[in-house]
């Protein structure tokens, strides 16, 4: 490999890592920022305003961005699944969960989404687990059990904790689904089509709360958080996340996921004065350890190579152009 090619590869890798670091900071910040904004705004009304703006923004960006690829009829099922999991199910689960539990608990439980991604990948036949990956999943989910207070505590888990876990599962599915369409559509197209389905449904479901909200009583700080939340943690962060997946694969993005609960929990302690019980600290450490082990373990690709979504047959087919393994990605 000549020097210019090697240099371009290094720059590309640095750009992907920089994008993922920005995503981590944006996602970690929402746990404490939303808690602050919700002192003046109903969480469901807040979500409606965010998504109404984001749906309009995504359409505007797509309209002025130049040539675009329109989805075929065969693409609609997978795009619908992307929008429903990544925007409707994940965002509602995240918001309702965060409203009903602590910012620290939400940060830890939502951070398990990469482990759900690995599980869904196996279920779809896209890879075989290594021993290290299985060990990482076991450690990570054991950490969830410890964090919630042990097996006896699972039955007494708050609704917010369970909603946060459900949100993690939805976002894990979103990452797997988008890996299959990343080569067909650009990041802005994936965002626009996903928001057109999942975002619009979110607005419709949350609209009654927005109509009952006294927007005149909302202070300037909450408006700033609302504006930031509509552009940064969802629209911009999702676009960067999808772009990173298309460039380096989902296995590489998993490596950054364990930073979100660490930073999110730290911010909650610093800005919300939340406290961590010893069992929560132990459980959080196990969750992070599980994420790290899962990342290091990788995800072996099937002998036929990494599978990509074939919308014409509605099944996963071997991607013949792929030469790298998931571990290399």
C-alpha positions, 0 to 999 in steps of 0.5 A: 500500500503506497503512502497516499492511500495509507494516509487517506485511510488514517484520515478516514479512520480518524474522522470516523472516531471523531464522529463517534466521540461527538455522538457519545458526548451528545448522547451522554448529555441528554440524560441530565439536560432533559431532566432540567428541561422537564421541570418546565415542560411535560416530557411527552409534549417536549418529545412532540416539539422535538420530532415535529421540528426534526421531521421538517428539518430532515425533509428540508435537508433532503430537498436541498441536498441535490440528487437523492435515491427514492426507495423502491416498494421492496425497500419500504418494509425495512425502512419502516422497521428502521423508522419504527425501531429507531425513532418511535419505539426507542425515543418513546421508551427512552423519554418515558423511561428517563421520566420515571427513573433516575438519569444514572439508571437510564444512562446505564440501562439504555447503554446496553443497546450494543448487546441487543444488536449482537443478539439480533445479528445472531438471530438474523444469521449474520454472524456466529458468537465467539466465546469472548462475545458470549462471555461479554453478553453474560457479564453485561446482562448480569450487571443489569440484574445487579444494578436493578437489585438482584433477581429479587429486585427484578420484580420490583424494578421501576417502570422507568427501568423496564422502559429504558431496557425496552428502548435499548432493545429497540435501538439495538434492532435499529443499528442492525437494520440500518447496517443492511441499508447503509450501502443503498441510501445516504445517511440523510436519506436514511434519516429522512425516510426513517423520520417520515415513518417513525418520527411522524408517528411519534408526533401524532401519538404525542400531539395531545400532550403538546396541545395541553402544554402551556408553552408560554410558561417555558423558560429560556433555558428549557427552550435552548435545551429543546432546540439543542435536543432537536438537532444534536442528539437525534438528527446530527448524532443519528446521521453520524452514527449511520455514517460511521456504521457505513464506513467501519461497520457496527462492530466498530461503533460498539466500542464507543457505546460503553463511554455513554453510561460512564459520561452520562452517569458522571454528568448526572452526579455533577449537575443533578446531584444524583447519588449512586448506591453501592450495588448500582455502582457494581452493576454499572461496572459489570455492564461497562465490562460486558460491553468492553468484552463484547467489543473485544470478542468481536462477531465472527462473520458467517463463512459466506461473508457479511450478509446484507439486506436484499429487499427484492427477496426480503432476506439476508444475502451474502455481500460478495464485495465484503472482504473484511471480517466484522472484527476487522471493521 
